[in-house]
Amino acid sequence: ETALEELRSSNEELLSVNEEMQSSNEELEASKEELQSLNEELNTVNTELHIKVDDLDRANSDLHNIFESTRIPTVFLDRDLVIRSFTPAVRDLFNILPGDRGRPLTDLSSSLSLPGFIEDIRRVFDSGEVLEREVFQKAAATHFILRIAPYLDSDQKIQGVVITFLDVTRLVNAQSHQQTLIAELNHRVKNMLMVAIGIAQQTHRTAATPEAFLEAFVGRLQAMARSYELLSRENWTETSLSELVQIELSPFGLERVAVDGPEVSLRPKLALSLGMVLHELATNAGKYGALSAPHGRVSIEWDRAPGTAGEQLEIRWAEVDGPEIAKPEKRGFGLTLIERETTYNLGGRSQVEFAPNGVEVKLKFPLDEPR
């Protein structure tokens, strides 16, 4: 009986141990499930971390490519004015090397004139506002817009500044050119009005009737307008001589006009005066010369020639198969205008001959625009 009781007691202990083992097994199963769940979560986090690392690498690569490709000089400074990073274009403005990261920008020399530069940076630190002003690089005659912006961290606290230099040389030059054009336009408008008044007065003196005055005056104004239109199209820089010849003779028919000569560019004053001369020659040819005859033709030739004060231009106007023209006893306004424009505005000389078949005119003047 004693042995039986001991066996029963041992059995109960074994049952208790078995229950504990089952409980431990259940706990292990639960721990295993928790570990599996945790492992899945870790795998998910790891995947997300890989994605973020890839995104970060891509963003870093993009940032590196932007830094390497941009032509805008940019410098990143911390609050102690120490260089954190910069774009390669900064090397054109500061004596900076790749190993200068970590050095104060104030230790480096610059080709820019930057008075009050450090005070401007301190002002941005204090105010948190963007500061812009114009700076000049004297050696290269380059204009920049200096822009100093605060560098903010994730908490929107100022940890430094971003300094950029935007090249606005073309814009400054364009504005200067625009102002010059406006002044030149005002000057040319005044000159045009004075020329128009002079043409009106001279035409009125030589015109026999009001109709003749109107025809001659309007024709000369239209010649001026065609030259002005051609120069305006070229922004009042230079215009082609061949285009000027064609546009001035187009009202009289280009099919009977032979043009020959090298490519020559004329400055505005030369083009305006030569346009008036060509109009007068074409008008006379249409009224009395070769272009008034059924088979008459006009030849216009030009070439460059050396001169004592520089290169000169020689132009020859020849009328062929026109009516016989005698030299006029009285010099008309047309010849006076040709001689005046050639002498005073072109700075050259003119020679007019009344040949049996038509008028022959030779012009010679320097290509450098007279003052």
C-alpha positions in Angstrom: 0.0 0.0 0.0 2.9 2.3 0.8 4.5 1.6 -2.5 1.1 2.1 -4.3 0.7 5.5 -2.6 4.2 6.4 -3.6 3.4 5.4 -7.2 0.3 7.4 -7.1 2.2 10.4 -5.8 4.9 9.9 -8.5 2.1 9.6 -11.1 0.6 12.9 -9.9 4.0 14.5 -10.1 4.5 13.2 -13.6 1.1 14.5 -14.6 2.0 17.8 -13.1 5.3 17.8 -15.0 3.5 16.8 -18.2 1.0 19.7 -17.7 3.9 22.1 -17.2 5.6 20.8 -20.3 2.4 21.1 -22.3 2.1 24.7 -20.9 5.7 25.4 -21.8 5.1 23.9 -25.2 2.1 26.1 -25.8 4.2 29.1 -24.6 6.9 28.1 -27.0 4.4 27.8 -29.8 3.1 31.2 -28.9 6.7 32.6 -28.8 7.4 30.9 -32.1 4.4 32.7 -33.6 5.5 35.9 -32.1 9.0 35.4 -33.5 7.5 34.6 -36.9 5.4 37.8 -36.7 8.3 39.8 -35.6 10.5 38.3 -38.3 7.8 39.3 -40.9 7.8 42.8 -39.4 11.6 42.9 -39.6 11.5 41.7 -43.2 8.9 44.4 -44.0 11.0 47.0 -42.2 14.1 45.7 -44.0 12.4 46.0 -47.3 11.3 49.5 -46.6 14.8 50.4 -45.5 16.1 49.0 -48.8 13.6 51.1 -50.7 14.5 54.2 -48.6 18.2 53.5 -49.2 17.6 53.1 -52.9 15.6 56.4 -52.9 18.3 58.0 -50.9 21.0 56.8 -53.3 18.9 58.0 -56.3 18.4 61.4 -54.6 22.0 61.6 -53.8 22.9 60.7 -57.3 20.5 63.3 -58.7 21.9 65.9 -56.3 25.4 65.0 -57.4 24.5 65.3 -61.1 22.8 68.6 -60.5 25.8 69.9 -58.7 28.1 68.7 -61.5 26.0 69.9 -64.4 24.7 73.3 -63.1 26.4 76.4 -64.3 25.1 78.5 -61.4 27.8 79.1 -58.8 26.3 77.9 -55.5 27.9 77.7 -52.0 26.4 76.1 -48.8 27.7 77.6 -45.6 27.0 76.8 -41.9 26.5 79.4 -39.2 30.2 79.7 -38.8 30.6 80.5 -42.6 32.3 77.1 -43.1 31.9 75.6 -46.5 29.6 72.6 -46.4 29.4 72.1 -50.2 29.6 73.9 -53.5 29.0 73.6 -57.2 32.0 73.4 -59.6 31.0 76.7 -61.2 32.0 78.5 -58.0 35.7 77.9 -59.0 35.2 80.7 -61.6 34.5 83.2 -58.8 36.4 81.9 -55.7 39.9 80.3 -55.4 38.3 77.1 -54.1 39.4 73.5 -54.3 37.6 70.2 -53.5 39.6 69.9 -50.3 38.3 73.3 -49.1 35.1 71.8 -47.6 35.3 72.5 -43.9 37.2 75.8 -44.4 35.7 79.2 -43.8 34.7 81.0 -47.0 36.4 84.1 -45.7 39.8 82.4 -46.0 39.4 82.3 -49.8 40.1 85.0 -52.3 37.4 86.1 -54.9 37.4 87.7 -58.3 34.2 89.5 -57.4 33.8 92.9 -55.8 31.9 92.0 -52.6 31.7 94.9 -50.2 29.6 94.1 -47.2 29.4 90.4 -48.1 29.8 89.1 -44.5 27.4 91.7 -43.1 24.8 90.6 -45.7 25.1 87.0 -44.6 24.7 88.0 -40.9 21.7 90.0 -41.9 20.1 86.9 -43.4 20.9 84.9 -40.2 19.2 87.6 -38.1 16.1 88.2 -40.3 15.6 84.8 -42.0 14.8 86.6 -45.3 16.3 86.3 -48.7 18.7 89.0 -49.7 19.5 89.9 -53.4 21.8 92.5 -54.9 24.0 93.0 -58.0 27.7 92.3 -58.0 30.3 92.8 -60.7 33.3 90.8 -61.9 35.6 93.4 -63.4 38.1 91.0 -65.0 35.4 89.3 -67.2 33.0 92.3 -67.3 30.3 90.0 -65.9 27.3 91.0 -63.9 25.8 88.7 -61.3 22.7 88.7 -59.0 24.0 87.7 -55.5 21.2 85.8 -53.7 21.7 84.8 -50.0 18.9 82.5 -48.7 18.6 80.8 -45.2 19.4 77.1 -45.0 16.7 75.5 -42.9 16.8 72.1 -41.2 13.8 69.7 -40.6 12.7 71.9 -37.6 12.7 75.0 -39.8 15.7 76.4 -37.9 18.4 78.3 -39.7 21.6 76.2 -39.8 23.4 78.2 -42.5 22.9 80.0 -45.8 22.8 79.1 -49.5 24.6 81.6 -51.7 24.1 81.7 -55.5 25.5 83.9 -58.2 23.2 84.2 -61.2 24.8 85.5 -64.4 22.7 88.4 -65.7 25.3 89.9 -68.1 23.2 89.3 -71.2 20.2 90.9 -69.5 22.2 93.9 -68.4 23.7 94.2 -71.9 20.3 93.9 -73.4 18.9 96.6 -71.2 21.9 98.8 -72.1 21.4 98.1 -75.8 17.7 98.8 -75.4 18.4 102.2 -73.9 20.9 102.9 -76.6 18.3 101.9 -79.2 15.8 104.2 -77.7 18.2 107.1 -77.6 19.3 106.2 -81.2 15.6 106.0 -82.2 14.9 109.4 -80.8 17.9 110.8 -82.5 17.0 109.2 -85.8 13.4 110.3 -85.6 14.5 113.9 -85.2 16.9 113.5 -88.1 14.2 111.9 -90.2 11.9 114.8 -89.5 14.6 117.3 -90.4 15.4 115.3 -93.6 11.7 115.2 -94.5 11.4 118.9 -93.9 14.5 119.5 -96.1 13.2 117.2 -98.8 9.8 119.0 -98.7 11.4 122.4 -99.0 13.7 121.4 -101.9 11.0 119.5 -103.7 8.7 122.5 -103.4 11.2 124.8 -105.0 11.8 122.6 -108.0 8.2 121.3 -108.5 6.3 122.9 -111.3 2.8 121.9 -110.0 1.3 120.7 -106.7 0.8 117.3 -108.3 4.5 117.1 -109.3 5.5 118.1 -105.8 3.2 115.5 -104.2 4.5 112.7 -106.4 8.2 113.5 -105.9 7.8 114.2 -102.1 5.8 111.0 -101.4 8.2 108.9 -103.5 11.2 110.2 -101.5 9.5 109.6 -98.2 8.6 106.1 -99.3 12.3 105.5 -100.2 13.2 106.6 -96.7 10.5 104.4 -95.2 11.8 101.3 -97.1 15.3 101.9 -95.8 14.1 102.4 -92.3 12.0 99.2 -92.5 15.1 97.3 -93.6 17.3 98.7 -90.8 14.6 98.1 -88.2 14.4 94.4 -89.2 18.1 94.2 -88.5 17.8 96.0 -85.2 19.7 99.0 -86.5 23.0 97.1 -86.7 24.0 96.5 -90.3 22.1 95.7 -93.5 23.1 94.0 -96.7 23.8 96.2 -99.7 22.2 93.8 -102.1 18.9 93.8 -100.1 19.0 97.6 -100.0 19.4 97.7 -103.8 16.5 95.3 -104.3 14.1 97.0 -101.9 14.7 100.4 -103.4 14.4 99.3 -107.0 11.5 96.9 -106.4 8.8 99.6 -107.2 10.4 100.0 -110.7 10.6 96.3 -111.6 13.6 94.1 -110.8 13.3 92.1 -114.0 15.2 94.8 -115.9 17.8 95.4 -113.3 21.1 93.5 -113.2 22.9 93.5 -109.9 26.4 92.3 -109.4 28.8 92.6 -106.4 30.2 91.0 -103.4 28.4 90.8 -100.0 28.7 94.1 -98.3 27.2 95.1 -94.9 26.3 98.8 -94.5 25.9 100.7 -91.2 22.6 102.5 -90.7 23.7 106.0 -91.7 25.3 104.7 -95.0 22.3 102.6 -95.8 19.9 105.5 -95.3 21.8 107.9 -97.5 22.6 105.3 -100.2 18.9 104.3 -100.2 17.9 107.9 -101.0 20.5 108.0 -103.8 19.3 104.8 -105.3 15.7 106.0 -105.2 16.6 109.2 -107.0 18.5 107.3 -109.7 15.7 104.8 -110.2 13.1 107.6 -110.3 15.0 109.5 -112.9 15.5 106.3 -114.9 11.8 105.6 -114.7 10.8 109.1 -115.8 13.5 110.0 -118.4 16.0 107.2 -118.6 16.4 103.6 -119.5 13.4 102.3 -117.4 11.1 104.6 -119.3 12.0 102.8 -122.6 10.5 99.4 -123.5 13.9 97.6 -123.8 15.9 99.8 -121.4 17.9 98.1 -118.7 19.9 99.2 -115.6 23.1 97.7 -114.4 24.3 98.1 -110.8 27.8 96.9 -109.9 29.9 97.4 -106.8 33.2 96.3 -105.4 35.5 97.0 -102.5 38.6 99.1 -103.0 41.5 100.2 -100.8 41.5 103.8 -99.6 43.8 106.1 -97.8 41.6 106.1 -94.7 40.4 102.5 -94.9 38.3 100.3 -97.2 36.1 102.0 -99.7 33.1 101.0 -101.7 32.8 101.8 -105.4 29.3 101.6 -107.0 28.6 102.0 -110.7 25.1 102.7 -112.0 24.8 102.3 -115.8 21.6 102.7 -118.0 21.5 100.8 -121.3 19.2 101.0 -124.3 17.5 104.1 -123.0 16.5 107.3 -124.8 19.1 109.8 -125.6 19.5 112.2 -122.8 21.2 115.6 -123.0 22.9 117.1 -120.0 20.4 119.4 -118.3 21.2 123.1 -118.4 20.0 123.5 -114.8 20.8 121.1 -112.0 17.6 119.7 -110.5 17.0 118.6 -107.0 17.6 115.0 -107.8 21.2 115.6 -108.8 21.6 118.0 -105.9 20.4 115.3 -103.5 22.7 112.7 -105.0 25.7 114.9 -104.7 24.8 116.1 -101.2 24.1 112.6 -99.8 27.3 111.3 -101.3 29.5 114.2 -100.1 28.1 115.0 -96.7 26.4 111.8 -95.4 28.5 109.2 -97.2 31.8 111.1 -97.0 32.7 110.3 -100.6 32.3 111.7 -104.1 30.0 111.2 -107.0 30.4 111.4 -110.8 27.4 111.7 -113.1 27.8 111.4 -116.9 25.0 111.7 -119.5 25.9 109.1 -122.0 24.0 108.6 -125.3 22.2 105.5 -124.0 21.5 106.7 -120.5 22.9 108.1 -117.4 26.1 106.6 -115.8 26.8 107.3 -112.2 29.9 106.4 -110.2 29.9 106.6 -106.4 32.9 106.1 -104.1 32.8 106.4 -100.3 34.4 104.8 -97.2 32.7 101.8 -95.6 33.4 103.2 -92.2 30.4 105.2 -91.2 31.2 108.9 -91.1 30.6 110.7 -87.8 
